[in-house]
């Protein structure tokens, strides 16, 4: 987006806008009790907000966004306005995220935390769904041993894209980009009666937040970006290339932890023993799926969860140990159904509708294959699953648009763990360079994605200093973090 103003005069004007207290207009939202149990239990309020299907045609057809709010609990004199959550396309997060306020001491009580289910994602309406059982049991193996294996997945992903082109909510597909969601965010802001809002974006929601901040810079107060996606890599580089090696690394770090706690899990006392056991189990389920359902693709999907967040290590360690010990697959099948959203592809369909159209991807599969073959040599457990996850984009029924060049002057606190696999640390460094009024707080050696809120007193103190008083760590020269907090200690096995 073109800069509206230039030079020192522009900087002074921008600073004045960002520091003026948020003024309220007449709200256009009528709140009601939430139907969702978690929100209702927290005393949240909900509503449905009509927004244009096509923001270039504001008088045309409308769709409905499900919006939630956890109100401030401080006296009005200490109220700091609205903190709007940028939805995360990859997790479907947004609608439930205001519940975070209850877990963030201090700043959580000073804001109205507002989230919404991004367009195409239930309970917003209409909701996308292409092939509900696409992520069911007994899917083809990810790693192709032949051209025929590869063709099976190419046909499968092409069929998924075709189903999306023909599904009931297909009118949404040309309007699912990050810029469309950013326009929705501004509709929410206006409906709340706020001239400005503060913003919170986590993981891939951090990119959504950056798009909003780039396109609507005068609508923002403070911005928090947690575990930032590299805006240079949207989305082919970020998903097909950049994830594989960090995920493999963190997967093996989980093996190291299991080996350290062999007295609890009895899976092996070294990384090598754990990896040999794992590879053997992959071979076994390739020949005979566990319980007739869990093959190598399902096993990889399920047990790669610990590579994303170390808080999950004990749960999945126990699941792996129980299965290895007993051979009983029914508990695995039940956990897979719960964790992997089996039988519901709404999040996946809405995700593809964005990542396939936010920016251009390589148009021909041979380039994808070359990248995957090179990565597979160093990331054998994590490469091909990413390829096939994104491959419907090769035949997506809507053309991709030009990528947004993000950046601006918004005061921003960046948070990141340096061994985060889903949002590698280089993404936070690049984001820092694009927002010169930002500061990056790193947690060296941390392996989790999505830093907040996780009970880390040091991180919470920095969040409170910024959200309550606008204080940032001093900006340091060079390409580096500006301050550090120790990551949370690694978990311990269940007793």
C-alpha positions in Angstrom: 0.0 0.0 0.0 1.2 3.5 -0.8 2.4 5.6 2.1 -0.2 8.3 2.6 2.2 10.8 4.1 6.0 11.1 4.0 8.8 12.6 6.1 8.9 13.9 9.7 5.6 15.7 9.4 3.9 12.3 8.6 5.7 10.7 11.5 4.5 13.4 13.9 0.9 13.2 12.6 0.9 9.4 12.9 2.3 9.5 16.5 -0.5 12.0 17.5 -3.1 9.7 16.1 -1.8 6.6 17.9 -1.5 8.3 21.2 -4.9 10.1 21.3 -7.3 8.1 23.6 -9.8 6.0 21.7 -13.1 7.9 21.2 -16.4 6.0 21.1 -19.1 6.4 18.5 -22.5 4.8 18.7 -22.1 1.0 18.7 -23.9 -0.9 16.0 -23.8 -4.3 17.9 -26.4 -5.8 20.2 -24.8 -8.4 22.4 -26.5 -11.6 23.6 -25.5 -14.7 25.6 -23.1 -17.0 23.8 -24.3 -20.4 22.7 -20.8 -21.9 22.8 -20.3 -23.5 26.2 -16.8 -22.2 26.9 -17.7 -18.7 26.1 -20.9 -18.9 28.1 -19.1 -20.3 31.1 -16.7 -17.3 31.1 -19.6 -14.8 30.9 -18.7 -13.7 27.4 -21.1 -12.0 25.1 -21.8 -12.9 21.4 -23.4 -11.5 18.3 -23.7 -11.9 14.6 -22.5 -9.1 12.4 -23.5 -8.7 8.7 -20.6 -7.7 6.4 -20.3 -7.5 2.6 -19.4 -10.7 0.8 -17.3 -8.6 -1.5 -16.0 -5.4 0.1 -15.6 -3.9 -3.3 -19.4 -4.1 -3.6 -20.6 -2.9 -0.2 -24.2 -2.8 -1.4 -24.2 -6.4 -2.5 -24.8 -9.7 -0.8 -23.9 -10.1 2.9 -22.5 -12.8 5.0 -22.6 -13.2 8.8 -19.6 -13.1 11.2 -19.9 -14.7 14.7 -18.3 -12.2 17.1 -17.5 -12.7 20.8 -16.5 -10.4 23.6 -15.1 -10.7 27.1 -15.7 -7.3 28.7 -13.2 -5.4 30.9 -13.6 -5.7 34.6 -11.6 -2.7 35.8 -13.3 0.6 36.7 -14.2 2.8 33.7 -11.4 5.2 34.6 -8.9 2.4 34.0 -10.6 1.0 30.8 -8.2 1.0 27.8 -10.6 0.2 25.0 -10.9 -2.8 22.6 -8.3 -5.4 22.0 -9.3 -7.0 18.7 -7.9 -10.5 18.0 -6.8 -11.2 14.4 -8.1 -14.6 13.5 -5.6 -17.4 12.7 -6.5 -19.2 9.5 -4.4 -22.3 10.3 -6.0 -23.2 13.6 -9.4 -21.6 13.1 -8.6 -19.5 16.2 -10.3 -16.2 16.8 -13.8 -16.7 18.1 -12.7 -18.4 21.4 -9.5 -16.3 21.8 -11.1 -13.6 24.0 -11.1 -16.3 26.7 -7.3 -15.6 26.8 -8.2 -12.4 28.7 -9.1 -14.4 31.8 -5.7 -16.0 31.8 -3.6 -12.9 31.3 -3.1 -11.1 34.7 -3.4 -7.3 34.5 -4.0 -6.3 30.9 -6.6 -8.9 30.5 -9.0 -7.0 32.7 -8.3 -3.6 31.3 -9.6 -4.2 27.7 -12.7 -5.6 26.0 -11.2 -8.6 24.2 -13.1 -9.1 21.0 -12.7 -12.0 18.5 -14.6 -13.5 15.6 -14.8 -16.6 13.4 -13.2 -15.5 10.2 -15.4 -15.6 7.1 -16.1 -19.2 5.9 -15.5 -20.6 9.3 -18.3 -21.8 11.6 -20.2 -20.4 13.5 -19.9 -17.6 11.0 -22.2 -18.2 8.0 -22.0 -19.5 5.4 -19.3 -22.0 6.4 -17.0 -23.8 3.8 -16.9 -27.5 3.6 -15.6 -29.5 0.6 -15.0 -33.1 1.5 -15.9 -33.7 5.2 -14.1 -37.0 5.5 -11.0 -35.9 3.7 -8.8 -36.3 6.8 -10.3 -39.6 7.7 -8.5 -42.8 8.5 -6.6 -45.0 6.0 -5.3 -42.1 3.8 -2.6 -42.8 1.2 0.9 -42.8 2.6 2.6 -39.4 2.4 6.1 -40.4 1.3 5.9 -41.5 -2.4 8.0 -44.5 -3.3 7.0 -44.4 -6.9 5.4 -42.2 -9.6 2.2 -44.1 -9.0 2.2 -43.1 -5.3 2.7 -39.5 -6.2 -0.2 -39.6 -8.7 -2.5 -41.0 -6.1 -2.0 -37.8 -4.0 -2.1 -35.5 -7.0 -5.5 -37.0 -8.0 -6.7 -36.8 -4.5 -5.8 -33.1 -4.0 -7.1 -32.2 -7.4 -10.4 -33.8 -6.5 -10.5 -31.8 -3.2 -10.0 -28.5 -5.1 -12.8 -29.5 -7.5 -15.1 -30.3 -4.7 -14.4 -26.9 -3.2 -15.4 -25.3 -6.5 -18.8 -27.0 -6.4 -19.6 -26.8 -2.7 -22.6 -24.8 -1.4 -20.7 -21.8 -0.2 -18.6 -21.4 -3.3 -19.5 -17.8 -3.7 -17.1 -17.1 -0.8 -14.0 -18.5 -2.6 -13.0 -15.3 -4.4 -13.3 -13.3 -1.2 -11.3 -15.3 1.4 -7.9 -13.5 1.3 -6.2 -11.8 4.2 -7.2 -8.4 2.7 -10.9 -9.5 2.8 -10.5 -10.6 6.5 -8.8 -7.3 7.3 -11.8 -5.4 5.8 -14.0 -7.6 8.1 -11.9 -6.6 11.0 -12.5 -2.9 10.2 -16.2 -3.6 10.0 -16.0 -5.1 13.5 -14.1 -2.0 14.8 -16.7 0.3 13.3 -19.6 -1.7 14.6 -18.1 -1.6 18.1 -18.2 2.2 17.9 -14.4 2.6 18.2 -12.3 5.0 16.2 -9.2 2.9 17.1 -8.5 -0.6 18.5 -5.5 -2.4 19.8 -4.6 -5.7 18.1 -3.4 -9.1 19.0 -2.2 -11.6 16.4 -0.8 -15.1 17.2 1.1 -17.4 14.9 -0.5 -17.1 11.4 -2.9 -14.6 12.9 0.2 -12.4 13.2 0.3 -12.1 9.4 -3.4 -11.2 9.4 -2.7 -8.5 12.0 0.1 -7.1 9.9 -2.2 -6.9 6.8 -4.8 -5.0 8.9 -2.1 -2.7 10.4 -0.7 -2.0 6.9 -4.0 -1.2 5.3 -5.6 0.6 8.2 -2.7 2.3 10.1 -4.8 5.1 11.6 -7.2 2.7 13.2 -4.6 1.2 15.5 -3.3 1.9 19.0 -1.0 -1.0 20.2 -0.2 -4.3 18.5 1.1 -7.6 19.9 2.4 -10.1 17.4 3.1 -13.5 19.0 5.2 -16.1 17.0 5.2 -14.1 13.7 5.0 -15.7 10.3 7.7 -14.4 7.9 5.8 -12.0 5.6 8.3 -12.7 2.8 7.3 -16.4 2.7 3.5 -16.2 2.4 2.5 -19.0 1.8 4.4 -21.5 -0.3 7.8 -20.8 1.3 6.4 -20.7 4.8 4.4 -24.0 4.5 6.2 -26.2 2.0 9.8 -25.2 2.7 10.4 -23.5 6.0 8.5 -25.8 8.3 10.0 -29.2 7.5 13.5 -29.0 9.1 12.4 -27.1 12.3 9.5 -29.6 12.8 11.9 -32.5 12.3 14.3 -31.0 14.8 11.6 -30.5 17.4 10.2 -33.9 16.8 13.7 -35.3 17.7 13.9 -33.0 20.7 10.7 -34.7 22.0 12.5 -38.0 21.5 15.4 -36.7 23.6 12.9 -35.8 26.3 11.2 -39.2 26.2 14.7 -40.9 26.4 15.5 -38.7 29.5 12.3 -40.1 31.1 12.7 -43.7 30.0 11.8 -44.7 33.6 8.3 -43.4 32.8 7.8 -44.3 29.2 10.1 -47.3 28.5 10.5 -46.4 24.9 14.3 -46.1 24.7 17.2 -44.4 26.5 18.7 -42.5 23.5 17.4 -40.5 20.6 18.7 -43.3 18.3 16.7 -45.9 20.1 13.5 -43.8 20.0 14.0 -43.1 16.2 14.6 -46.8 15.5 11.4 -47.7 17.4 9.5 -45.0 15.5 10.7 -46.0 12.1 9.8 -49.6 12.9 6.3 -48.5 13.8 5.9 -46.6 10.6 6.9 -49.7 8.7 4.4 -51.8 10.7 1.4 -49.6 10.1 2.4 -49.2 6.4 1.9 -53.0 6.1 -1.1 -53.3 8.5 -2.8 -50.2 9.7 -3.2 -50.1 13.5 -6.8 -51.1 14.3 -7.5 -51.2 10.6 -7.4 -47.4 10.6 -4.1 -45.8 11.6 -1.6 -45.9 8.8 1.7 -44.0 8.4 -0.1 -40.7 7.4 -2.3 -40.8 10.4 0.5 -41.8 12.7 2.7 -38.9 11.4 -0.1 -36.3 11.7 -0.9 -37.3 15.3 2.5 -37.7 16.8 3.9 -34.6 15.2 1.8 -32.5 17.5 4.6 -32.4 20.1 6.9 -30.7 17.5 4.6 -27.6 17.7 4.3 -27.2 21.5 6.2 -28.8 24.3 3.2 -28.6 26.7 1.8 -31.6 24.7 4.9 -33.8 25.3 3.5 -35.8 28.3 0.1 -36.5 26.7 1.5 -37.8 23.5 4.4 -39.5 25.2 1.9 -41.5 27.3 -0.2 -42.2 24.2 2.8 -43.6 22.3 4.0 -45.6 25.3 0.6 -47.2 25.9 0.2 -48.1 22.3 3.7 -49.6 22.0 3.1 -51.6 25.2 -0.4 -52.9 24.6 -0.8 -52.7 20.8 -4.4 -51.4 21.4 -5.3 -49.0 18.7 -8.8 -47.8 19.9 -7.4 -45.1 22.3 -5.2 -43.9 19.4 -8.2 -43.7 17.1 -10.2 -41.8 19.7 -7.4 -39.3 20.2 -6.9 -38.9 16.5 -10.6 -38.2 16.0 -10.5 -35.5 18.8 -7.2 -33.8 17.9 -7.3 -33.9 14.1 -11.0 -32.8 13.6 -11.8 -36.0 11.9 -15.1 -35.7 9.9 -15.0 -31.9 9.7 -12.9 -30.1 7.1 -14.3 -26.6 7.7 -11.1 -25.3 9.2 -9.0 -26.9 6.4 -11.3 -25.6 3.6 -11.4 -22.1 5.0 -7.6 -22.2 5.4 -6.9 -23.3 1.8 -9.3 -20.7 0.5 -7.0 -18.1 2.0 -3.5 -19.5 1.5 -4.3 -20.5 -2.1 -5.3 -16.9 -3.0 -3.2 -14.6 -0.7 -0.1 -14.9 -2.9 1.1 -16.7 -6.0 2.5 -20.3 -5.5 4.6 -22.2 -8.0 2.1 -23.3 -10.7 3.7 -26.7 -11.6 4.2 -29.7 -9.4 7.8 -30.5 -10.6 9.1 -27.5 -8.6 7.2 -28.7 -5.5 8.7 -32.2 -6.0 12.3 -30.8 -6.3 11.9 -28.9 -3.0 10.4 -31.9 -1.3 13.0 -34.3 -2.4 15.8 -32.1 -1.2 14.1 -31.5 2.2 13.2 -35.1 2.7 16.8 -36.1 3.1 17.0 -34.0 6.3 13.4 -34.0 7.3 12.0 -37.5 6.5 9.1 -37.4 8.9 7.8 -33.9 8.1 8.3 -33.0 4.5 5.7 -34.8 2.4 2.8 -34.3 4.7 3.2 -30.5 4.3 3.4 -30.9 0.5 0.1 -32.8 0.2 -1.6 -30.6 2.8 -1.1 -27.6 0.5 -1.3 -29.3 -2.9 -5.0 -28.5 -3.5 -3.6 -25.0 -4.2 -2.1 -26.4 -7.5 -5.6 -26.7 -8.9 -7.5 -24.2 -6.8 -10.5 -22.7 -8.6 -9.7 -19.1 -7.8 -6.7 -17.2 -9.0 -4.2 -15.9 -6.4 -3.8 -12.1 -5.9 -0.7 -10.0 -5.4 0.8 -10.3 -1.9 0.5 -7.5 0.6 3.8 -5.7 1.3 3.4 -5.4 5.1 4.9 -2.8 7.3 4.3 0.5 9.1 4.8 2.7 12.2 2.4 1.0 14.7 3.9 0.5 18.2 4.3 -3.3 18.4 5.5 -5.9 20.9 6.9 -9.0 19.2 7.1 -12.3 21.2 8.8 -15.5 20.0 10.6 -18.6 21.1 13.8 -19.1 19.2 13.2 -22.8 18.4 9.5 -22.4 17.4 9.0 -24.7 14.4 5.7 -23.5 13.0 6.8 -19.9 12.9 10.6 -19.9 12.7 12.4 -17.2 14.6 13.5 -15.6 11.3 9.9 -14.6 10.8 9.9 -12.5 14.0 13.3 -10.9 13.0 11.9 -10.0 9.5 8.7 -8.6 11.1 10.8 -6.5 13.5 12.6 -4.9 10.5 9.3 -3.9 8.9 7.8 -2.2 12.0 10.5 0.2 13.3 8.5 1.1 16.3 8.5 -2.5 17.5 10.6 -4.4 20.0 11.2 -8.2 20.0 11.1 -10.2 23.2 12.7 -13.6 22.6 12.8 -16.8 24.7 16.0 -18.5 23.7 15.7 -22.3 23.4 12.0 -22.4 23.6 10.3 -24.8 21.2 6.7 -23.8 21.4 4.5 -21.9 19.0 2.2 -19.3 20.5 4.0 -17.9 23.5 1.1 -16.4 25.3 -0.5 -16.9 27.7 1.5 -19.8 29.2 2.1 -18.6 32.8 5.6 -17.2 32.0 6.0 -14.4 34.6 8.7 -12.6 32.6 6.6 -12.6 29.4 3.5 -11.5 31.2 5.3 -8.6 32.8 6.4 -7.4 29.4 2.9 -7.8 28.0 1.4 -5.8 30.9 4.0 -3.1 30.6 3.1 -2.7 26.9 -0.6 -3.1 27.0 -1.2 -1.1 30.2 1.4 1.6 29.8 2.7 1.4 26.2 6.3 0.5 27.4 8.5 -1.5 25.1 12.0 -2.9 25.6 14.7 -0.6 24.3 15.3 -1.2 20.6 18.8 -2.7 20.0 20.9 -2.2 16.9 21.2 -5.0 14.3 19.2 -8.0 13.4 18.5 -9.5 16.9 16.0 -9.6 19.7 15.7 -6.5 21.9 15.2 -8.4 25.2 15.0 -12.0 26.5 13.0 -14.1 28.9 13.8 -17.6 29.9 11.3 -20.1 28.3 9.1 -22.2 30.5 10.9 -25.2 31.9 10.2 -28.5 30.1 7.3 -30.5 31.4 7.6 -33.6 33.5 5.9 -36.9 32.9 2.5 -37.7 34.4 3.0 -39.4 37.8 
